Amino acid sequence: MRRAEVAIIASPSMGNLIPAVEFATHLIDHHLSPISVVILTISMPQRPLIDDYVQSRTSTQHIRFIQLPHADPPPPDQYTSSIEFISLYIENHKPIIKQTLKQLSTTVSDLGPVPLVGLFVDMFCTSMIDVANDLDIPCYLFFSSPAANLGFVLHLATLPATESFTTELTVPGYANIVPSSVLPSFCINKNEFGYSTFVRHALRYKETKGIIVNTFQELEPYALESLSSNFMDLPPVYPVGPIIDHAGPAKWHSNRSGHEKTIEWLDRQPECSVVFLCFGSMGTLTPAQVREIAIGLERAGYRFLWALREPAKAKLKLPNDYEHIDESLFPDGFIDRTAEIGLVCGWVPQVTVLAHKAIGGFVSHCGWNSILESISYGVPIATWPLYGEQQMNAFEMVRELGLGVEIRLDSRDKGGDLVLAGEVERGVRELMDGGDGVLRKKVKKMREKSNNVLMENKALGDLIDVLLSNIN
């Protein structure tokens, strides 16, 4: 069969790039499809992990990476939020990407020309739809968040700009009424967090030839049905998930020695005995919150693995590991008293940890990648969202799907941002043994369904058929 090629452009962050690369591997591996993938990578200052990750994947067969030249960053007077900055920065790459795609369109293999049959852009790269249209390349949206969140942002695009989000909302994709308290910050503080930019992206989603969502029918049946019934003129939706990087960063991250020590510690723990606390690559906690978690963990009495990171030291920098864990962050004597049952550490390869037999529960920030990883390994979640869509993901896990325990759903609690030790203790106890293991059984059942989906993945097969039909 004649080979074809697709191109993928993802926002320059690990949370967007990794799912895009894994999606590429799914396209290639599905029944040995004749598709190869080129990934156009956009550089960001002070993000060295992106370069390390790309370097680790350069040997993957039928995937190649093209590092794009730097475009000029937008001047400070053009943006007030990070989403506005990244959207404008990506848009400034349009001439570079147009020239690169032109060159790709003339690729020739030993068997003849390799047609470029599709361009995939993520949720913040919609400006590249213009480039695809100019070059007559079919353009598709790769949406790495849940189908319910896709319904939410599409719904925002139907509302007047003056809409006030102070009450409960009926939102397509959610069976329950959505309280305003779990909406992303950009809906509450519109000017500060770039509400209009999110809406502008959402308005362009319908211009694509199809929307690829990192989910699966058995996980989000209501949300997926809602997309087809509530939005006119929506292109085909392909639920091709769960798309997960099962290898994780263990093989390419710079802190391999820390990873090895963590796994060695887990190897000594009984099966399903450890609660794992991790708040993502961007997640950090105040000293006061660290103390409350420590008190709650000690009271709960379960074994724990706690990945703790210090706040970022500059605006565009990511949080980093503490050079040395400062015991003054914790209650007096906490580290010594819990030495036999707990480990406080820095970076850990999350997917590798979740796959370990010792892990019995996951206190998570509820990024969608993390949720899919936990489901894939049958580990129940306690929700602790920090920013962005994480609050709505947490709401979906607890209220919509019944696959999580609530510690926090709202990072803007009426009582402030501090979750007290008593709530931490309650949440950890419920996570680890609440309901006579009912939650654990539900999550393991969903794990089985996710594995079954991956064996067939009809939606992915349908998408590949459409792509190959674009060969002239």
C-alpha positions in Angstrom: 0.0 0.0 0.0 1.2 3.5 -0.9 2.6 5.4 2.1 1.2 8.8 3.3 2.4 11.3 5.8 0.7 13.6 8.3 2.1 16.5 10.3 1.4 17.4 13.9 1.9 20.7 15.7 1.5 20.9 19.4 1.8 23.7 21.9 5.3 23.8 23.5 4.5 22.2 26.8 5.0 18.6 28.1 1.3 18.2 28.7 0.5 18.9 25.1 3.5 17.5 23.3 3.6 14.0 24.9 0.0 13.1 24.1 0.6 14.4 20.5 3.6 12.1 20.1 1.8 9.2 21.6 -1.1 9.8 19.2 1.5 9.6 16.4 2.6 6.2 17.6 -1.0 5.0 17.6 -1.5 6.2 14.0 1.6 4.3 12.9 1.1 1.1 14.9 -2.6 0.6 14.2 -2.8 -2.5 12.1 0.6 -1.5 10.6 -1.0 1.5 8.8 1.0 3.0 5.9 1.2 6.4 7.6 4.3 8.2 8.8 4.3 11.3 11.0 6.4 14.4 11.1 6.1 16.5 14.3 6.9 20.2 14.1 8.2 21.3 17.5 8.1 24.8 18.7 10.8 25.8 21.2 10.1 27.7 24.4 12.7 29.5 26.5 13.6 27.8 29.8 11.9 24.5 28.9 14.9 22.1 28.6 12.8 19.0 29.4 11.0 19.4 26.0 14.4 19.0 24.2 15.3 16.0 26.4 12.0 14.3 25.6 12.2 15.0 21.8 15.8 13.6 21.8 14.6 10.4 23.4 12.0 9.8 20.7 14.0 10.6 17.6 14.7 6.9 16.9 11.0 6.0 16.8 10.4 4.4 13.4 8.2 6.4 11.0 8.2 9.5 13.2 10.6 12.3 12.6 10.9 15.7 14.4 11.6 19.0 12.8 12.8 21.7 15.2 11.3 25.0 13.9 13.4 28.2 14.0 12.4 30.6 16.7 9.8 33.2 16.0 9.7 36.5 17.7 7.8 36.5 21.0 4.9 38.9 21.2 5.6 42.3 22.9 4.4 42.6 26.5 1.7 45.1 25.6 -0.1 42.5 23.4 -0.9 40.0 26.2 -2.0 39.9 29.9 -2.2 36.1 30.4 -0.1 33.1 29.7 -2.6 31.7 27.3 -2.6 34.9 25.3 1.2 34.8 25.2 1.5 31.2 24.0 -1.3 31.7 21.4 0.4 34.8 19.9 3.8 33.1 20.1 2.5 30.1 18.2 0.7 32.4 15.6 4.0 34.2 15.0 5.3 30.8 13.6 2.8 30.8 10.7 5.3 31.8 8.0 7.9 29.3 9.2 5.3 26.5 9.4 3.9 27.3 6.0 7.3 27.1 4.4 8.0 23.8 6.2 4.7 22.2 5.1 5.4 23.3 1.5 8.7 21.4 1.7 7.0 18.4 3.2 4.5 18.3 0.4 7.3 17.5 -2.0 8.7 14.5 0.1 9.8 11.6 -2.1 10.5 8.0 -0.9 12.0 5.1 -2.7 8.5 4.2 -3.8 7.7 7.6 -5.1 6.1 10.8 -3.7 4.7 10.7 -0.1 1.6 12.8 0.0 0.9 15.0 3.1 -2.7 14.0 3.8 -3.4 15.8 7.1 -2.3 18.5 9.5 -3.2 18.0 13.2 -3.2 21.0 15.5 -3.9 21.1 19.2 -6.4 23.2 21.0 -4.1 26.3 21.2 -2.7 26.1 17.6 -5.9 27.0 15.7 -4.1 29.8 13.9 -2.5 27.0 11.8 -5.9 26.2 10.3 -5.2 29.2 8.0 -1.9 27.7 6.9 -3.6 24.4 6.2 -6.3 26.1 4.1 -3.8 28.1 2.1 -1.9 24.9 1.2 -5.1 22.8 0.7 -4.1 20.3 3.4 -7.0 18.8 5.5 -6.7 20.1 9.0 -7.8 18.2 12.2 -8.0 19.2 15.8 -6.2 17.0 18.4 -8.0 17.7 21.7 -6.0 16.1 24.5 -8.5 16.9 27.2 -11.8 15.0 27.9 -14.9 15.0 25.7 -16.8 16.7 28.5 -14.3 19.6 28.5 -14.6 19.9 24.7 -18.4 20.3 25.2 -17.8 23.0 27.7 -15.5 25.1 25.6 -17.8 24.7 22.6 -20.6 25.9 24.8 -18.7 28.9 25.9 -18.4 29.9 22.2 -22.2 30.1 22.0 -22.6 32.5 25.0 -22.4 36.3 24.9 -19.1 37.8 25.9 -20.8 39.6 28.8 -22.0 36.2 30.3 -21.5 36.2 34.1 -20.5 32.9 35.6 -21.9 33.3 39.1 -24.5 30.6 39.2 -24.9 27.0 38.4 -24.7 26.1 34.7 -26.3 23.5 32.4 -23.4 22.5 30.2 -23.6 20.0 27.3 -21.4 17.0 28.1 -22.3 17.0 31.8 -25.3 15.1 33.1 -25.2 17.1 36.4 -25.6 20.8 36.8 -22.1 22.3 36.9 -21.5 24.7 39.9 -19.7 27.9 39.0 -17.2 27.2 41.7 -15.5 24.5 39.6 -15.2 26.6 36.4 -11.7 27.5 35.2 -10.3 30.8 36.5 -10.5 32.3 33.0 -14.3 32.2 33.3 -14.2 34.1 36.6 -11.4 36.6 36.0 -11.9 37.0 32.3 -9.4 39.8 31.6 -6.7 38.4 33.8 -6.8 34.8 32.5 -7.6 35.3 28.8 -11.2 34.3 28.5 -11.6 35.8 25.0 -8.5 33.8 23.8 -10.1 30.5 24.9 -13.3 31.3 23.2 -11.5 32.4 20.0 -9.8 29.0 19.8 -13.1 27.2 20.4 -14.9 29.1 17.7 -12.4 27.7 15.1 -12.8 24.1 16.1 -15.7 23.6 13.7 -13.5 24.7 10.8 -11.5 21.5 11.0 -12.2 18.2 9.1 -12.5 16.2 12.4 -11.8 16.4 16.1 -9.6 13.7 17.7 -10.3 13.4 21.5 -8.1 11.6 24.0 -10.9 9.6 25.5 -13.0 6.4 24.8 -16.7 5.7 24.5 -16.9 3.5 27.6 -15.4 6.2 29.8 -17.4 9.2 28.6 -20.5 7.9 26.8 -22.8 10.8 27.9 -20.3 13.5 26.9 -19.6 12.0 23.5 -23.3 11.6 22.7 -23.8 15.2 23.8 -21.3 16.4 21.3 -23.2 14.9 18.4 -26.6 16.0 19.6 -25.9 19.5 21.0 -23.7 21.2 18.4 -24.7 21.8 14.9 -22.1 21.6 12.1 -19.6 19.9 14.3 -17.1 17.8 12.3 -16.7 14.1 13.1 -15.4 13.3 16.6 -12.9 10.5 16.9 -12.5 9.2 20.5 -9.1 7.5 19.9 -8.0 7.2 23.6 -6.7 6.3 26.0 -3.5 7.7 24.6 -0.8 7.3 27.3 3.0 7.3 27.3 3.5 4.1 29.2 7.3 4.3 29.1 7.1 7.7 30.8 10.1 9.9 31.5 12.1 7.3 33.4 14.4 6.7 30.4 15.1 10.4 29.5 14.6 12.5 32.6 17.8 13.9 34.1 17.0 12.7 37.6 17.3 9.0 37.0 19.0 8.3 40.3 16.1 9.8 42.2 13.8 7.5 40.1 15.7 4.4 41.0 15.7 5.2 44.7 11.9 5.7 44.6 11.3 2.4 42.9 13.6 0.6 45.3 11.6 2.0 48.2 8.3 1.0 46.5 9.7 -2.5 46.0 9.8 -3.0 49.8 6.2 -2.0 50.3 3.2 -4.4 50.4 0.8 -4.5 47.5 -1.8 -1.7 47.2 -0.5 -0.2 50.5 0.9 3.2 49.4 -1.0 6.4 48.7 0.9 8.4 46.1 0.7 12.2 46.1 1.7 14.1 43.0 0.5 17.5 41.7 2.0 17.5 38.2 4.9 19.3 36.5 3.4 22.7 37.3 1.9 22.0 40.7 3.4 23.4 43.9 2.1 24.0 47.4 2.5 26.7 50.0 4.4 25.9 53.2 1.1 26.1 55.2 -0.5 23.6 52.9 2.5 21.3 53.1 2.1 21.2 56.9 -1.6 20.4 56.7 -1.0 17.5 54.3 1.8 16.2 56.6 -0.5 16.2 59.6 -3.3 14.6 57.7 -1.1 11.9 56.3 0.4 11.1 59.7 -3.1 10.9 61.2 -4.4 8.6 58.4 -1.5 6.2 59.1 -1.1 4.8 55.6 2.2 4.4 53.8 2.8 7.3 51.4 5.0 8.5 48.6 4.9 12.3 48.3 6.4 14.1 45.3 7.0 17.6 46.5 8.4 20.5 44.4 9.4 24.0 45.1 7.6 27.0 43.4 9.0 28.3 40.2 11.6 31.0 40.6 10.7 33.0 37.5 7.5 33.7 35.5 8.3 31.4 32.5 10.1 28.8 34.6 8.7 25.5 35.8 8.7 24.3 39.4 11.8 22.4 40.3 12.9 19.9 42.9 14.2 21.2 46.3 17.9 20.8 46.4 17.4 19.5 49.9 14.1 18.7 51.5 13.8 21.3 54.2 12.4 19.6 57.3 11.2 23.0 58.6 8.4 22.7 56.0 6.9 19.9 58.1 5.7 19.6 61.6 8.5 19.0 64.1 9.7 15.4 63.9 7.5 14.4 61.0 10.2 13.1 58.8 11.7 10.9 61.6 8.3 9.7 62.8 7.2 8.6 59.4 10.5 7.2 58.2 9.3 3.6 58.2 6.1 4.2 56.3 6.6 7.3 54.1 9.0 8.9 51.5 9.0 12.5 50.6 10.9 13.0 47.4 11.2 15.3 44.3 10.5 14.4 40.8 9.2 10.9 40.1 8.2 9.2 36.8 4.5 9.3 37.5 3.4 6.6 35.1 6.1 4.2 36.4 5.0 4.8 39.9 1.3 4.3 39.1 2.1 1.0 37.4 3.8 -0.3 40.6 1.9 -3.0 42.5 2.5 -1.2 45.8 0.4 1.9 44.8 -3.1 1.7 46.2 -4.4 5.3 45.7 -3.4 8.5 43.9 -3.9 12.0 45.3 -3.8 13.9 42.0 -4.1 17.4 40.5 -6.4 15.8 37.9 -4.7 16.7 34.7 -6.3 14.6 32.1 -3.1 12.7 31.3 -2.8 11.8 34.9 -6.4 10.6 35.1 -6.0 8.4 32.1 -2.8 6.9 33.5 -4.5 6.1 36.8 -7.4 4.4 35.0 -5.0 2.5 32.8 -3.4 1.0 35.9 -6.5 0.6 38.0 -5.5 3.1 40.7 -8.4 5.1 42.3 -8.0 8.9 42.5 -8.6 11.5 45.2 -9.1 14.9 43.5 -6.9 17.9 44.3 -7.1 20.3 41.3 -4.9 23.3 41.2 -5.6 25.3 38.0 -7.0 25.4 34.5 -9.5 22.7 33.5 -8.4 20.4 36.5 -11.4 21.5 38.6 -13.8 20.4 35.9 -11.9 17.2 35.4 -12.2 16.5 39.2 -15.9 17.3 39.1 -16.3 14.8 36.2 -14.4 12.1 38.0 -16.3 12.4 41.3 -19.8 13.6 40.3 -20.2 12.4 36.7 -18.3 9.1 36.6 -18.1 8.0 40.2 -14.4 7.1 39.7 -12.8 9.4 42.3 -12.9 10.6 45.9 -13.2 14.3 46.6 -10.6 16.0 48.7 -11.0 19.2 46.8 -13.0 20.2 43.8 -12.6 23.9 44.0 -9.2 25.7 44.3 -11.1 28.9 45.2 -12.8 27.5 48.4 -14.8 30.0 50.4 -12.4 29.2 53.3 -9.4 30.1 51.2 -6.9 28.0 49.4 -5.9 25.9 52.5 -7.2 22.3 52.8 -7.0 21.4 56.4 -5.4 18.3 57.9 -8.8 16.8 58.8 -10.0 16.9 55.2 -6.7 15.3 54.0 -7.0 12.5 56.6 -10.7 11.9 55.6 -9.9 11.9 51.9 -6.9 9.5 52.2 -8.9 7.1 54.3 -11.8 7.0 51.9 -9.4 6.6 49.0 -7.5 3.7 50.5 -10.3 1.6 52.0 -13.6 3.5 51.8 -16.8 1.8 50.7 -15.4 -1.7 51.2 -13.3 -1.3 48.1 -16.2 -0.4 45.8 -14.3 2.5 44.2 -11.3 0.3 43.6 -13.5 -2.3 41.9 -15.1 0.4 39.6 -11.7 1.7 38.6 -10.3 -1.7 37.8 -13.4 -2.5 35.7 -12.8 0.7 33.8 -9.2 -0.4 33.4 -10.4 -3.6 31.7 -12.6 -1.6 29.3 -9.8 0.8 28.4 -7.5 -2.2 27.6 -10.2 -3.8 25.4 -10.7 -0.5 23.5 -7.0 -0.3 22.7 -7.0 -3.8 21.2 -9.5 -2.7 18.5 -9.8 1.1 18.6 -12.4 1.4 15.8 -12.4 5.2 16.0 -8.7 5.3 15.2 -9.2 2.9 12.3 -12.0 5.1 10.9 -9.7 8.1 11.1 -6.9 6.4 9.3 -9.3 5.4 6.5 -10.4 9.0 6.1 -6.7 10.2 6.0 -5.9 7.6 3.3 -8.9 8.7 1.3 -7.2 12.1 0.9 -4.5 10.6 -1.3 -4.9 12.0 -4.8 
